[in-house]
């Protein structure tokens, strides 16, 4: 099996005159939790879209399991689960119907009732997705990302909109998934989340990498005390402390 599940080299993408992803390179190893950290508009979601072949890069390349996702979409997406910020649902679809629809895409889907229970959504199976709270919709999007029993799952701003208790509940689930060997690629605004979950992090500013390594390595490289202070250091915002 591949040691590197994701390989990104010199990836760049511009929209008009604005360079959103700027010469970005990193690897994500099999079985690790890797976070892309940065402000809103830093290029995190665009980077995920480029890796998944949902957008076309201007320069560089990205590989999942050694494959270009845009050219080998079916092979890649049989092994990858995705929860994106811009996930859209059909009108008047229930939680259970959404799960059944996703499960139909796979030859050996996971048991969705168990996943719903695991994420505290079991009692909402007959509820319309449109009636769910923001946090409940976030948790449903993770359940759907896991239905195909993926080897890698992409989680974009996973816990945005969740209260502290719900966020920590999701963390426990992600720790459990990691123990099962799942590779997790996430973006987050919450530095505490990255510190609690991640094997390695990559901090980007205006689409360009400014730091990468384990949390300990990134903190050490900054000469600061913790990830929050290191993040502000690399962002050039220490005066905000």
Secondary structure, DSSP 8 states (H G I E B T S, - for coil): --SEEEEEEEEEEEETTEEEEEEEEEEEETT-EEEEE--TTSSHHHHHHHHTTSS--SEEEEEETTB-TTTSHHHHHTSEEEE-TT----TT-BHHHHHHHHHTT-SS---HHHHHHHTT-GGGTTSBGGGS-HHHHHHHHHHHHHTT--SEEEEESTTTT--HHHHHHHHHHHHHHHHTT-EEEEEES-HHHHHHH-SEEEEEETTEEEEEE-HHHHHHHHTSSSHHHHHHHHHT-GGG-
